[in-house]
Amino acid sequence: MNRLLMRAAVAALSVLLACGAIAADMRVSLPERPALIIPLPVGWRGQVRRAAPNLPPTVILSSITEKNFEVMITPIWSTSPDAKPMTPEFLRAMVAAAAQKAKAQAVEAELPVRDLSGQGLFGAYYSATDKAPKPGEYRNMAQGMVAVGELHVGFTVLSNGDAAAVNGPAIQMLQSLRRD
């Protein structure tokens, strides 16, 4: 009987982890703007770093228990009253330009740009594997940008080991960003 209960518990935990379960929402205050809400996956923690109170913060996400990944999120907003809203095409072109620059250090010959979408947001990203990471550096990277209303959110996902194990929950989290 105990083995059966143990198998059921392990199966339930596996389903939760595979579904990208959300542990809690992290609220990131932005000066004179609605906050950015980041739904943290189970086992992740977040820390906000600010160079100055009126500048965009950088949010650093990592595992509660391991040091095998780091996700950096930076919300950016326009200070110009004449700024035009970001279009999916322009955002995708910006990410494609970054992917082009990353190709020189990547194992992959091509770095395809993938679209991201969620309720009230759109974005794009690419993934790359560093062909010669220095000691202490991460081997895998996913990088891109998401537009949540007028807010542009740049992100970088760095990891060692199985990139999909980190990128999957990170992309799901980014697709669920919202404003308060």
Summary of the structure (lengths in Angstrom):
residues: 180
radius of gyration: 17.7
end to end distance: 47.0
largest distance: 67.6
contacts: 510
relative contact order: 0.17
helix: 27%
strand: 41%
